[in-house]
Amino acid sequence: MWRPTDRLPDLTDGALARLLGREGAPKAPAAMLERLAGRTVLVTGAGGSIGSELCRQILAASPKAIVMVDAGEAALFYIDEELRQRCKAEGLDVALIPLLGSITDAERLDAIFGRFAVDMVFHAAAYKHVPLVELNFSEAIRNNVIGTETVIRCCIRHRVKSFVLLSTDKAAEPVSIMGTSKRLAELLVAAHAATADCVMSVVRFGNVFASSGSLVPVILRQIGRGGPVTVTSPAATRFFMTTAEAAQLVIAVAGLGSRGGLFVFEMGEPVSIDTLVRRLIAASGLTVRDEHRPDGDIELIYTGLRPGERLEEVAIPRASLRATPHPKIHEVRQPPTAAIPPDELVRVATAAARESTSARAMALMQAVIAEAELAGTPARAKAEAAVRVA
């Protein structure tokens, strides 16, 4: 008997890219990858989709060691086992160091940095699923903001040469806890970069195909069950790229050597979620059930936006971008911001994490963001007043 799961496509990164007409990234210049050779590289969130792909690609650059930090035991086990098998098969002499730990545990992180003489850090650990983060805002703020500050302080204390924060396009004019907490993390990097010996950069990018809990796997599971497939709105759009491409470009950013630089990737045109769903259904050998085809296989249900979501992400105008040596990486021309000390940013994040509602937490964080971005306008007082009446 036929089951819907029998027709699900095996969609690799390449197949997903072709599905939406996205080209892969050109290879990073050799000089950018040479920075990894013989170095000890630490990756936070190493068991996640992007973190694990970073580890795979870093391994190919012949580092001295990869220190893989993650709070999830199973995810860390799988990437460590995969890389060990690869080292054995390819005869690679790279030390693989899988370490359990939270980025909010300052004592644990300090011991890790002190023991392994880390040269470079890719900070991928984050709580990122928008509706879930809205519900668990306190933990998300502690992880995304205070955790980032903990990692940065370790980098400074232990004389790490390079630090890259993986951020999100949702940090542009943020409307969610996830985007707002990541924007605060970006401001922390900017505040430290001005005085630190460590070269610190931030990179923003959009949704990654097939990352854990992301849109494509959810859609495929719904198709596999025979539907219905849920879509927020026919008008909703997102920017997409493959996991391999995202990791490759993140590594390339580390070679650009810009202190406090904010980088974005060439994400192409935004993709309609409705179009994406219909193409995935077609790729599965099935048809959409609607008024035009009532005998189709898979029904679509439009649910409306969930808390923290918006119809489309904010694209940075081309005029605000400057070219870099890599054709798919642009540096954002950032307007002057008010210099807010890291301790103040952490104080605000700590206070926001203690608030009783996500709305009050958002108001506190957006107040300090407004103060930074609008260079001391009365926006903060206005936002804090909103907290008092919320």
TORKOL-4160 file (C-alpha; in steps of 0.2 Angstrom, whole numbers, padded with zeros to 4 digits, m for minus):
390
<pt num="1" X="0000" Y="0000" Z="0000"/>
<pt num="2" X="0007" Y="0017" Z="m0005"/>
<pt num="3" X="0011" Y="0029" Z="0010"/>
<pt num="4" X="0015" Y="0047" Z="0008"/>
<pt num="5" X="0033" Y="0044" Z="0015"/>
<pt num="6" X="0037" Y="0033" Z="0001"/>
<pt num="7" X="0038" Y="0048" Z="m0011"/>
<pt num="8" X="0048" Y="0060" Z="0000"/>
<pt num="9" X="0063" Y="0066" Z="m0010"/>
<pt num="10" X="0081" Y="0065" Z="m0003"/>
<pt num="11" X="0085" Y="0083" Z="m0004"/>
<pt num="12" X="0103" Y="0087" Z="m0002"/>
<pt num="13" X="0110" Y="0105" Z="0000"/>
<pt num="14" X="0113" Y="0105" Z="m0019"/>
<pt num="15" X="0096" Y="0098" Z="m0023"/>
<pt num="16" X="0088" Y="0112" Z="m0012"/>
<pt num="17" X="0098" Y="0125" Z="m0020"/>
<pt num="18" X="0093" Y="0120" Z="m0037"/>
<pt num="19" X="0075" Y="0119" Z="m0032"/>
<pt num="20" X="0075" Y="0138" Z="m0029"/>
<pt num="21" X="0088" Y="0142" Z="m0042"/>
<pt num="22" X="0102" Y="0147" Z="m0029"/>
<pt num="23" X="0120" Y="0145" Z="m0034"/>
<pt num="24" X="0133" Y="0139" Z="m0022"/>
<pt num="25" X="0146" Y="0151" Z="m0016"/>
<pt num="26" X="0163" Y="0152" Z="m0025"/>
<pt num="27" X="0178" Y="0145" Z="m0016"/>
<pt num="28" X="0185" Y="0156" Z="m0002"/>
<pt num="29" X="0202" Y="0163" Z="m0007"/>
<pt num="30" X="0216" Y="0152" Z="m0001"/>
<pt num="31" X="0223" Y="0166" Z="0010"/>
<pt num="32" X="0207" Y="0165" Z="0020"/>
<pt num="33" X="0208" Y="0147" Z="0023"/>
<pt num="34" X="0226" Y="0147" Z="0027"/>
<pt num="35" X="0222" Y="0157" Z="0043"/>
<pt num="36" X="0215" Y="0141" Z="0050"/>
<pt num="37" X="0230" Y="0130" Z="0046"/>
<pt num="38" X="0239" Y="0125" Z="0062"/>
<pt num="39" X="0227" Y="0135" Z="0073"/>
<pt num="40" X="0217" Y="0129" Z="0087"/>
<pt num="41" X="0199" Y="0134" Z="0083"/>
<pt num="42" X="0184" Y="0134" Z="0095"/>
<pt num="43" X="0166" Y="0132" Z="0089"/>
<pt num="44" X="0152" Y="0135" Z="0101"/>
<pt num="45" X="0136" Y="0126" Z="0097"/>
<pt num="46" X="0146" Y="0114" Z="0088"/>
<pt num="47" X="0133" Y="0100" Z="0088"/>
<pt num="48" X="0120" Y="0112" Z="0079"/>
<pt num="49" X="0117" Y="0112" Z="0060"/>
<pt num="50" X="0128" Y="0127" Z="0056"/>
<pt num="51" X="0141" Y="0123" Z="0070"/>
<pt num="52" X="0143" Y="0105" Z="0064"/>
<pt num="53" X="0145" Y="0111" Z="0046"/>
<pt num="54" X="0158" Y="0124" Z="0052"/>
<pt num="55" X="0168" Y="0109" Z="0060"/>
<pt num="56" X="0167" Y="0099" Z="0044"/>
<pt num="57" X="0174" Y="0113" Z="0034"/>
<pt num="58" X="0187" Y="0119" Z="0047"/>
<pt num="59" X="0194" Y="0101" Z="0047"/>
<pt num="60" X="0198" Y="0102" Z="0029"/>
<pt num="61" X="0209" Y="0117" Z="0032"/>
<pt num="62" X="0221" Y="0107" Z="0043"/>
<pt num="63" X="0220" Y="0116" Z="0059"/>
<pt num="64" X="0230" Y="0110" Z="0074"/>
<pt num="65" X="0214" Y="0106" Z="0084"/>
<pt num="66" X="0195" Y="0109" Z="0084"/>
<pt num="67" X="0187" Y="0112" Z="0101"/>
<pt num="68" X="0169" Y="0108" Z="0099"/>
<pt num="69" X="0158" Y="0116" Z="0113"/>
<pt num="70" X="0140" Y="0111" Z="0115"/>
<pt num="71" X="0127" Y="0109" Z="0129"/>
<pt num="72" X="0119" Y="0095" Z="0120"/>
<pt num="73" X="0127" Y="0078" Z="0123"/>
<pt num="74" X="0119" Y="0068" Z="0108"/>
<pt num="75" X="0123" Y="0082" Z="0095"/>
<pt num="76" X="0141" Y="0083" Z="0101"/>
<pt num="77" X="0143" Y="0065" Z="0101"/>
<pt num="78" X="0138" Y="0063" Z="0083"/>
<pt num="79" X="0148" Y="0077" Z="0076"/>
<pt num="80" X="0164" Y="0071" Z="0085"/>
<pt num="81" X="0161" Y="0053" Z="0079"/>
<pt num="82" X="0159" Y="0059" Z="0061"/>
<pt num="83" X="0175" Y="0069" Z="0061"/>
<pt num="84" X="0185" Y="0055" Z="0070"/>
<pt num="85" X="0179" Y="0043" Z="0056"/>
<pt num="86" X="0184" Y="0056" Z="0043"/>
<pt num="87" X="0201" Y="0059" Z="0051"/>
<pt num="88" X="0205" Y="0040" Z="0051"/>
<pt num="89" X="0199" Y="0038" Z="0033"/>
<pt num="90" X="0209" Y="0053" Z="0026"/>
<pt num="91" X="0224" Y="0052" Z="0037"/>
<pt num="92" X="0221" Y="0069" Z="0045"/>
<pt num="93" X="0231" Y="0074" Z="0060"/>
<pt num="94" X="0219" Y="0085" Z="0069"/>
<pt num="95" X="0215" Y="0085" Z="0088"/>
<pt num="96" X="0196" Y="0084" Z="0090"/>
<pt num="97" X="0191" Y="0090" Z="0107"/>
<pt num="98" X="0172" Y="0088" Z="0111"/>
<pt num="99" X="0167" Y="0097" Z="0127"/>
<pt num="100" X="0150" Y="0098" Z="0135"/>
<pt num="101" X="0146" Y="0115" Z="0143"/>
<pt num="102" X="0135" Y="0130" Z="0142"/>
<pt num="103" X="0141" Y="0147" Z="0135"/>
<pt num="104" X="0133" Y="0155" Z="0151"/>
<pt num="105" X="0145" Y="0145" Z="0162"/>
<pt num="106" X="0159" Y="0158" Z="0164"/>
<pt num="107" X="0170" Y="0146" Z="0175"/>
<pt num="108" X="0168" Y="0131" Z="0163"/>
<pt num="109" X="0172" Y="0142" Z="0148"/>
<pt num="110" X="0187" Y="0151" Z="0156"/>
<pt num="111" X="0194" Y="0133" Z="0160"/>
<pt num="112" X="0192" Y="0128" Z="0142"/>
<pt num="113" X="0200" Y="0143" Z="0135"/>
<pt num="114" X="0214" Y="0142" Z="0147"/>
<pt num="115" X="0218" Y="0124" Z="0144"/>
<pt num="116" X="0218" Y="0124" Z="0125"/>
<pt num="117" X="0226" Y="0140" Z="0120"/>
<pt num="118" X="0212" Y="0145" Z="0107"/>
<pt num="119" X="0217" Y="0155" Z="0092"/>
<pt num="120" X="0200" Y="0158" Z="0084"/>
<pt num="121" X="0182" Y="0157" Z="0089"/>
<pt num="122" X="0166" Y="0154" Z="0079"/>
<pt num="123" X="0152" Y="0158" Z="0090"/>
<pt num="124" X="0137" Y="0149" Z="0083"/>
<pt num="125" X="0128" Y="0144" Z="0100"/>
<pt num="126" X="0111" Y="0152" Z="0101"/>
<pt num="127" X="0093" Y="0150" Z="0104"/>
<pt num="128" X="0085" Y="0154" Z="0087"/>
<pt num="129" X="0068" Y="0147" Z="0084"/>
<pt num="130" X="0057" Y="0162" Z="0085"/>
<pt num="131" X="0040" Y="0156" Z="0092"/>
<pt num="132" X="0049" Y="0145" Z="0105"/>
<pt num="133" X="0061" Y="0159" Z="0110"/>
<pt num="134" X="0046" Y="0171" Z="0113"/>
<pt num="135" X="0039" Y="0158" Z="0125"/>
<pt num="136" X="0056" Y="0155" Z="0134"/>
<pt num="137" X="0062" Y="0173" Z="0133"/>
<pt num="138" X="0072" Y="0173" Z="0149"/>
<pt num="139" X="0083" Y="0158" Z="0144"/>
<pt num="140" X="0085" Y="0165" Z="0127"/>
<pt num="141" X="0091" Y="0182" Z="0133"/>
<pt num="142" X="0103" Y="0174" Z="0145"/>
<pt num="143" X="0110" Y="0162" Z="0132"/>
<pt num="144" X="0110" Y="0174" Z="0117"/>
<pt num="145" X="0116" Y="0190" Z="0126"/>
<pt num="146" X="0125" Y="0185" Z="0142"/>
<pt num="147" X="0132" Y="0169" Z="0134"/>
<pt num="148" X="0139" Y="0180" Z="0120"/>
<pt num="149" X="0147" Y="0192" Z="0133"/>
<pt num="150" X="0154" Y="0177" Z="0142"/>
<pt num="151" X="0163" Y="0170" Z="0126"/>
<pt num="152" X="0169" Y="0187" Z="0122"/>
<pt num="153" X="0177" Y="0190" Z="0139"/>
<pt num="154" X="0186" Y="0173" Z="0138"/>
<pt num="155" X="0192" Y="0178" Z="0120"/>
<pt num="156" X="0200" Y="0194" Z="0128"/>
<pt num="157" X="0207" Y="0186" Z="0143"/>
<pt num="158" X="0215" Y="0172" Z="0134"/>
<pt num="159" X="0222" Y="0183" Z="0119"/>
<pt num="160" X="0211" Y="0174" Z="0106"/>
<pt num="161" X="0216" Y="0182" Z="0089"/>
<pt num="162" X="0199" Y="0181" Z="0080"/>
<pt num="163" X="0181" Y="0180" Z="0085"/>
<pt num="164" X="0166" Y="0179" Z="0073"/>
<pt num="165" X="0148" Y="0180" Z="0080"/>
<pt num="166" X="0135" Y="0172" Z="0069"/>
<pt num="167" X="0120" Y="0183" Z="0069"/>
<pt num="168" X="0103" Y="0184" Z="0059"/>
<pt num="169" X="0094" Y="0195" Z="0047"/>
<pt num="170" X="0081" Y="0195" Z="0061"/>
<pt num="171" X="0092" Y="0207" Z="0070"/>
<pt num="172" X="0089" Y="0221" Z="0058"/>
<pt num="173" X="0075" Y="0232" Z="0065"/>
<pt num="174" X="0070" Y="0217" Z="0076"/>
<pt num="175" X="0052" Y="0213" Z="0081"/>
<pt num="176" X="0055" Y="0197" Z="0091"/>
<pt num="177" X="0065" Y="0192" Z="0106"/>
<pt num="178" X="0076" Y="0181" Z="0095"/>
<pt num="179" X="0081" Y="0196" Z="0084"/>
<pt num="180" X="0082" Y="0209" Z="0098"/>
<pt num="181" X="0093" Y="0198" Z="0109"/>
<pt num="182" X="0105" Y="0195" Z="0094"/>
<pt num="183" X="0105" Y="0213" Z="0090"/>
<pt num="184" X="0111" Y="0216" Z="0108"/>
<pt num="185" X="0124" Y="0203" Z="0105"/>
<pt num="186" X="0130" Y="0212" Z="0090"/>
<pt num="187" X="0131" Y="0228" Z="0100"/>
<pt num="188" X="0142" Y="0219" Z="0113"/>
<pt num="189" X="0154" Y="0214" Z="0099"/>
<pt num="190" X="0155" Y="0232" Z="0093"/>
<pt num="191" X="0158" Y="0239" Z="0111"/>
<pt num="192" X="0172" Y="0227" Z="0114"/>
<pt num="193" X="0180" Y="0227" Z="0097"/>
<pt num="194" X="0184" Y="0246" Z="0099"/>
<pt num="195" X="0197" Y="0242" Z="0112"/>
<pt num="196" X="0201" Y="0223" Z="0111"/>
<pt num="197" X="0216" Y="0215" Z="0103"/>
<pt num="198" X="0205" Y="0201" Z="0097"/>
<pt num="199" X="0198" Y="0205" Z="0079"/>
<pt num="200" X="0180" Y="0204" Z="0082"/>
<pt num="201" X="0167" Y="0203" Z="0068"/>
<pt num="202" X="0148" Y="0199" Z="0066"/>
<pt num="203" X="0140" Y="0191" Z="0051"/>
<pt num="204" X="0121" Y="0191" Z="0048"/>
<pt num="205" X="0112" Y="0179" Z="0036"/>
<pt num="206" X="0095" Y="0172" Z="0033"/>
<pt num="207" X="0087" Y="0155" Z="0035"/>
<pt num="208" X="0097" Y="0140" Z="0031"/>
<pt num="209" X="0090" Y="0125" Z="0022"/>
<pt num="210" X="0087" Y="0109" Z="0032"/>
<pt num="211" X="0094" Y="0116" Z="0048"/>
<pt num="212" X="0088" Y="0108" Z="0064"/>
<pt num="213" X="0069" Y="0113" Z="0067"/>
<pt num="214" X="0069" Y="0124" Z="0052"/>
<pt num="215" X="0056" Y="0126" Z="0039"/>
<pt num="216" X="0061" Y="0113" Z="0026"/>
<pt num="217" X="0062" Y="0098" Z="0037"/>
<pt num="218" X="0045" Y="0103" Z="0045"/>
<pt num="219" X="0037" Y="0105" Z="0028"/>
<pt num="220" X="0044" Y="0088" Z="0023"/>
<pt num="221" X="0038" Y="0079" Z="0039"/>
<pt num="222" X="0020" Y="0086" Z="0036"/>
<pt num="223" X="0021" Y="0080" Z="0018"/>
<pt num="224" X="0027" Y="0063" Z="0024"/>
<pt num="225" X="0012" Y="0062" Z="0035"/>
<pt num="226" X="0000" Y="0066" Z="0020"/>
<pt num="227" X="m0003" Y="0084" Z="0025"/>
<pt num="228" X="m0010" Y="0096" Z="0029"/>
<pt num="229" X="0005" Y="0108" Z="0027"/>
<pt num="230" X="0004" Y="0124" Z="0037"/>
<pt num="231" X="0009" Y="0140" Z="0030"/>
<pt num="232" X="0009" Y="0157" Z="0039"/>
<pt num="233" X="0003" Y="0167" Z="0024"/>
<pt num="234" X="0003" Y="0167" Z="0005"/>
<pt num="235" X="0013" Y="0184" Z="0006"/>
<pt num="236" X="0026" Y="0178" Z="0018"/>
<pt num="237" X="0044" Y="0178" Z="0011"/>
<pt num="238" X="0061" Y="0173" Z="0018"/>
<pt num="239" X="0080" Y="0173" Z="0012"/>
<pt num="240" X="0087" Y="0156" Z="0011"/>
<pt num="241" X="0104" Y="0148" Z="0008"/>
<pt num="242" X="0112" Y="0130" Z="0011"/>
<pt num="243" X="0121" Y="0125" Z="0026"/>
<pt num="244" X="0137" Y="0122" Z="0017"/>
<pt num="245" X="0137" Y="0139" Z="0009"/>
<pt num="246" X="0133" Y="0148" Z="0025"/>
<pt num="247" X="0147" Y="0139" Z="0034"/>
<pt num="248" X="0159" Y="0142" Z="0020"/>
<pt num="249" X="0155" Y="0161" Z="0020"/>
<pt num="250" X="0156" Y="0162" Z="0039"/>
<pt num="251" X="0174" Y="0155" Z="0038"/>
<pt num="252" X="0178" Y="0167" Z="0025"/>
<pt num="253" X="0173" Y="0182" Z="0036"/>
<pt num="254" X="0186" Y="0177" Z="0048"/>
<pt num="255" X="0199" Y="0180" Z="0035"/>
<pt num="256" X="0193" Y="0198" Z="0031"/>
<pt num="257" X="0201" Y="0205" Z="0047"/>
<pt num="258" X="0189" Y="0219" Z="0050"/>
<pt num="259" X="0188" Y="0225" Z="0068"/>
<pt num="260" X="0169" Y="0227" Z="0073"/>
<pt num="261" X="0164" Y="0224" Z="0056"/>
<pt num="262" X="0146" Y="0219" Z="0052"/>
<pt num="263" X="0145" Y="0208" Z="0037"/>
<pt num="264" X="0130" Y="0201" Z="0027"/>
<pt num="265" X="0129" Y="0188" Z="0013"/>
<pt num="266" X="0123" Y="0189" Z="m0004"/>
<pt num="267" X="0106" Y="0181" Z="m0001"/>
<pt num="268" X="0098" Y="0183" Z="m0018"/>
<pt num="269" X="0080" Y="0187" Z="m0019"/>
<pt num="270" X="0067" Y="0183" Z="m0005"/>
<pt num="271" X="0058" Y="0167" Z="m0008"/>
<pt num="272" X="0039" Y="0165" Z="m0006"/>
<pt num="273" X="0036" Y="0152" Z="0008"/>
<pt num="274" X="0020" Y="0147" Z="m0002"/>
<pt num="275" X="0030" Y="0144" Z="m0017"/>
<pt num="276" X="0043" Y="0134" Z="m0008"/>
<pt num="277" X="0030" Y="0123" Z="0000"/>
<pt num="278" X="0022" Y="0120" Z="m0018"/>
<pt num="279" X="0039" Y="0116" Z="m0025"/>
<pt num="280" X="0043" Y="0103" Z="m0011"/>
<pt num="281" X="0026" Y="0095" Z="m0013"/>
<pt num="282" X="0029" Y="0094" Z="m0032"/>
<pt num="283" X="0047" Y="0087" Z="m0029"/>
<pt num="284" X="0039" Y="0073" Z="m0018"/>
<pt num="285" X="0029" Y="0068" Z="m0033"/>
<pt num="286" X="0012" Y="0074" Z="m0026"/>
<pt num="287" X="0000" Y="0088" Z="m0029"/>
<pt num="288" X="m0008" Y="0102" Z="m0019"/>
<pt num="289" X="m0026" Y="0100" Z="m0014"/>
<pt num="290" X="m0036" Y="0116" Z="m0017"/>
<pt num="291" X="m0051" Y="0124" Z="m0026"/>
<pt num="292" X="m0042" Y="0121" Z="m0042"/>
<pt num="293" X="m0038" Y="0103" Z="m0039"/>
<pt num="294" X="m0050" Y="0096" Z="m0025"/>
<pt num="295" X="m0043" Y="0078" Z="m0028"/>
<pt num="296" X="m0025" Y="0083" Z="m0025"/>
<pt num="297" X="m0014" Y="0075" Z="m0012"/>
<pt num="298" X="m0009" Y="0088" Z="0001"/>
<pt num="299" X="m0019" Y="0102" Z="0008"/>
<pt num="300" X="m0012" Y="0119" Z="0013"/>
<pt num="301" X="m0018" Y="0128" Z="0028"/>
<pt num="302" X="m0014" Y="0146" Z="0031"/>
<pt num="303" X="m0012" Y="0149" Z="0050"/>
<pt num="304" X="m0007" Y="0167" Z="0051"/>
<pt num="305" X="0009" Y="0174" Z="0059"/>
<pt num="306" X="0015" Y="0167" Z="0075"/>
<pt num="307" X="0022" Y="0178" Z="0090"/>
<pt num="308" X="0038" Y="0186" Z="0085"/>
<pt num="309" X="0036" Y="0183" Z="0066"/>
<pt num="310" X="0034" Y="0195" Z="0052"/>
<pt num="311" X="0029" Y="0193" Z="0034"/>
<pt num="312" X="0046" Y="0198" Z="0027"/>
<pt num="313" X="0064" Y="0201" Z="0034"/>
<pt num="314" X="0072" Y="0218" Z="0032"/>
<pt num="315" X="0084" Y="0219" Z="0018"/>
<pt num="316" X="0099" Y="0231" Z="0020"/>
<pt num="317" X="0099" Y="0244" Z="0005"/>
<pt num="318" X="0113" Y="0241" Z="m0007"/>
<pt num="319" X="0119" Y="0259" Z="m0004"/>
<pt num="320" X="0123" Y="0254" Z="0014"/>
<pt num="321" X="0135" Y="0240" Z="0008"/>
<pt num="322" X="0153" Y="0240" Z="0003"/>
<pt num="323" X="0162" Y="0226" Z="m0007"/>
<pt num="324" X="0174" Y="0214" Z="0001"/>
<pt num="325" X="0187" Y="0203" Z="m0007"/>
<pt num="326" X="0174" Y="0189" Z="m0007"/>
<pt num="327" X="0160" Y="0192" Z="m0020"/>
<pt num="328" X="0146" Y="0185" Z="m0009"/>
<pt num="329" X="0151" Y="0195" Z="0007"/>
<pt num="330" X="0147" Y="0213" Z="0009"/>
<pt num="331" X="0152" Y="0224" Z="0024"/>
<pt num="332" X="0138" Y="0235" Z="0031"/>
<pt num="333" X="0142" Y="0254" Z="0032"/>
<pt num="334" X="0136" Y="0256" Z="0050"/>
<pt num="335" X="0130" Y="0273" Z="0055"/>
<pt num="336" X="0138" Y="0280" Z="0071"/>
<pt num="337" X="0131" Y="0273" Z="0087"/>
<pt num="338" X="0132" Y="0279" Z="0105"/>
<pt num="339" X="0145" Y="0270" Z="0114"/>
<pt num="340" X="0136" Y="0260" Z="0127"/>
<pt num="341" X="0148" Y="0250" Z="0139"/>
<pt num="342" X="0146" Y="0231" Z="0138"/>
<pt num="343" X="0142" Y="0231" Z="0157"/>
<pt num="344" X="0127" Y="0242" Z="0153"/>
<pt num="345" X="0121" Y="0230" Z="0139"/>
<pt num="346" X="0123" Y="0215" Z="0151"/>
<pt num="347" X="0114" Y="0224" Z="0165"/>
<pt num="348" X="0099" Y="0228" Z="0153"/>
<pt num="349" X="0099" Y="0210" Z="0147"/>
<pt num="350" X="0099" Y="0203" Z="0164"/>
<pt num="351" X="0085" Y="0215" Z="0169"/>
<pt num="352" X="0075" Y="0210" Z="0153"/>
<pt num="353" X="0077" Y="0191" Z="0157"/>
<pt num="354" X="0069" Y="0194" Z="0174"/>
<pt num="355" X="0054" Y="0202" Z="0167"/>
<pt num="356" X="0037" Y="0194" Z="0169"/>
<pt num="357" X="0032" Y="0195" Z="0150"/>
<pt num="358" X="0041" Y="0195" Z="0134"/>
<pt num="359" X="0033" Y="0212" Z="0129"/>
<pt num="360" X="0041" Y="0220" Z="0145"/>
<pt num="361" X="0058" Y="0211" Z="0141"/>
<pt num="362" X="0057" Y="0217" Z="0123"/>
<pt num="363" X="0054" Y="0235" Z="0128"/>
<pt num="364" X="0069" Y="0235" Z="0139"/>
<pt num="365" X="0081" Y="0228" Z="0126"/>
<pt num="366" X="0074" Y="0239" Z="0112"/>
<pt num="367" X="0076" Y="0254" Z="0123"/>
<pt num="368" X="0095" Y="0252" Z="0124"/>
<pt num="369" X="0096" Y="0247" Z="0106"/>
<pt num="370" X="0087" Y="0263" Z="0101"/>
<pt num="371" X="0099" Y="0273" Z="0112"/>
<pt num="372" X="0114" Y="0265" Z="0103"/>
<pt num="373" X="0107" Y="0267" Z="0086"/>
<pt num="374" X="0099" Y="0284" Z="0088"/>
<pt num="375" X="0114" Y="0291" Z="0098"/>
<pt num="376" X="0106" Y="0296" Z="0113"/>
<pt num="377" X="0088" Y="0302" Z="0108"/>
<pt num="378" X="0074" Y="0301" Z="0120"/>
<pt num="379" X="0069" Y="0284" Z="0113"/>
<pt num="380" X="0075" Y="0274" Z="0128"/>
<pt num="381" X="0065" Y="0285" Z="0140"/>
<pt num="382" X="0050" Y="0282" Z="0129"/>
<pt num="383" X="0052" Y="0263" Z="0129"/>
<pt num="384" X="0055" Y="0262" Z="0147"/>
<pt num="385" X="0039" Y="0271" Z="0150"/>
<pt num="386" X="0030" Y="0258" Z="0139"/>
<pt num="387" X="0037" Y="0245" Z="0151"/>
<pt num="388" X="0030" Y="0254" Z="0166"/>
<pt num="389" X="0012" Y="0253" Z="0158"/>
<pt num="390" X="0014" Y="0236" Z="0150"/>
